[in-house]
Amino acid sequence: MCRLLGVVSASPISVTDAVGDDVLEDFLALTQIHGDGWGVAAVPVGGAEPRVEVSADNATDDPRFAAAMKEPAAATVVHLRWATNGLAVAPENSHPFTAAGLAMAHNGSIKPMGPLDALVDPESAALLQGTTDSERYFAVIRQHRRTATSLAEAVRRAVVEIRGLYPDASLNALVLGEGQLIAVHAHASSVLLDVDIEEISATDLPAEHLEDYFALRVARPDDRTLVIGSTGFGDLAWEPLPPESVAAVSLLDLSITVHPLVAD
């Protein structure tokens, strides 16, 4: 379980400049719980492939994270990790994962992992580096990309396939590549377990974590910048993303195209 932050801009901008120091400080405060590693994927210009840096360290204590927040980019995805019980805190388990010109960060837990493993074909399995459900989710997305007409459609197909096996799992994710930032807002009936809620309450983190931990929302600080973020931080003019959907943000013009998981 994790916190996600995505930034897209009409011209390269740093995360710090896009959201402001106060919002970034709120985001970093979440490392009280989400301190099991961090990662950043950035596209320097619209048509480039994402560059990824990950760490198993707490973002607050890592000068590389601070430097990454000041690096201008056309699009950036930031991930703070709260490791699922039983999954190691290690760089190979830190998001975003990267392959085939794409980067992906996930917020959720897909358990038990056996049925998910069965969806991963041998070609994709050979590229796995860590032990997380999230990396396998990413592999399923890439498998669908071989035949889908667009990245958004590949993501939608993967989410529908996995949702069929895990109806209660949160599949929220940010996928960066091919000139787009794709936001998956699909957390169904996912809730934090009682033991997780007790841990969060004890650290005095925002009430939004208890109210709707898995929600994703969107804000436009100005007409040239779009931000997507998890609940629990920042005072931007947030609006909810459409539920159970895949939203594709164009790096070219910041337009959003929404693809419902199930057609009306």
C-alpha positions, -999 to 999 in steps of 0.1 A, spaced: 0 0 0 14 33 -10 9 70 -19 10 82 -55 17 116 -70 18 124 -107 26 156 -124 21 166 -160 30 200 -174 29 218 -208 65 226 -202 91 209 -180 86 216 -144 98 201 -111 75 185 -87 83 211 -61 74 239 -84 43 222 -97 27 215 -63 45 239 -40 66 234 -9 37 230 15 20 203 -5 53 184 -9 59 187 28 25 172 35 33 144 11 66 137 28 50 136 62 33 104 50 66 86 53 57 81 90 39 51 76 50 50 39 87 48 46 96 15 31 112 30 0 105 55 -27 107 59 -65 105 85 -92 98 80 -129 103 111 -151 99 119 -187 122 149 -195 103 158 -227 70 146 -241 82 119 -265 110 104 -243 109 72 -224 107 75 -186 138 75 -165 134 57 -132 152 60 -98 142 38 -68 154 33 -33 145 11 -3 153 41 20 128 65 36 123 94 13 127 120 41 162 108 49 174 104 13 190 134 -4 185 117 -38 147 121 -33 151 158 -26 171 162 -57 146 143 -78 118 166 -66 137 196 -81 144 181 -115 122 196 -143 103 171 -164 73 170 -187 58 143 -165 68 127 -132 54 99 -111 64 97 -74 58 67 -52 61 63 -14 59 26 -3 42 10 26 53 -26 22 26 -52 22 32 -77 50 56 -105 39 71 -85 10 107 -74 15 119 -38 17 144 -38 -11 152 -17 -42 139 -44 -65 105 -42 -48 103 -4 -49 80 13 -74 79 25 -102 88 -6 -121 101 -1 -157 102 -21 -189 94 -17 -226 95 21 -224 69 22 -196 70 29 -158 43 19 -133 35 25 -97 7 7 -78 -13 14 -46 -29 -18 -33 -25 -54 -24 -33 -83 -47 -35 -114 -25 -31 -144 -26 -5 -140 -54 -9 -175 -70 -37 -166 -95 -19 -134 -105 13 -154 -111 -6 -177 -134 -15 -147 -156 22 -139 -162 35 -157 -193 71 -171 -194 84 -142 -215 72 -117 -189 82 -138 -159 118 -139 -171 119 -101 -167 107 -100 -131 132 -87 -106 113 -85 -73 87 -104 -54 58 -80 -54 22 -84 -67 26 -49 -82 54 -59 -106 33 -89 -118 4 -65 -124 27 -44 -145 37 -75 -164 1 -82 -173 -3 -47 -186 27 -52 -209 13 -85 -221 -20 -67 -232 0 -40 -248 12 -65 -275 -23 -66 -290 -42 -35 -277 -46 -5 -300 -34 19 -273 -17 19 -239 -49 30 -222 -67 0 -237 -39 -23 -226 -42 -10 -191 -80 -13 -191 -79 -49 -203 -53 -58 -176 -74 -42 -149 -105 -60 -160 -87 -94 -162 -72 -90 -127 -104 -76 -112 -121 -108 -124 -98 -128 -101 -96 -102 -73 -129 -84 -70 -120 -66 -38 -84 -56 -46 -72 -20 -51 -57 -18 -86 -50 20 -84 -19 28 -104 -1 54 -124 15 43 -157 39 66 -176 50 62 -212 41 66 -249 34 103 -243 8 97 -216 2 94 -179 -24 67 -173 -43 68 -140 -61 37 -129 -88 46 -103 -101 11 -95 -103 2 -58 -137 -14 -57 -145 -22 -20 -109 -21 -8 -105 -10 28 -76 -9 52 -75 -37 77 -81 -30 113 -45 -35 122 -35 -10 95 -60 16 107 -47 13 143 -12 19 130 -22 50 110 -43 64 139 -13 61 162 8 83 140 -18 111 137 -20 111 99 -48 128 80 -84 117 85 -87 112 48 -66 80 52 -94 65 73 -122 79 52 -110 68 17 -74 56 17 -75 42 -18 -91 72 -36 -73 91 -63 -80 127 -72 -69 154 -97 -61 191 -95 -50 218 -119 -28 243 -101 -28 264 -133 -38 260 -169 -4 244 -178 -1 219 -150 -21 188 -139 -16 168 -107 -29 134 -97 -26 123 -61 -37 99 -34 -58 112 -5 -42 124 26 -20 154 16 -20 188 2 -46 217 -1 -48 219 -39 -83 222 -54 -87 184 -57 -115 168 -76 -122 130 -76 -112 110 -106 -141 90 -121 -145 57 -102 -137 23 -118 -120 39 -147 -87 44 -166 -79 80 -174 -53 89 -200 -36 123 -197 -19 135 -228 16 150 -223 10 170 -254 -20 191 -243 -30 178 -208 -63 166 -221 -79 137 -202 -97 107 -219 -117 85 -195 -121 48 -203 -147 31 -180 -137 -4 -169 -171 -17 -180 -189 -2 -209 -223 14 -202 
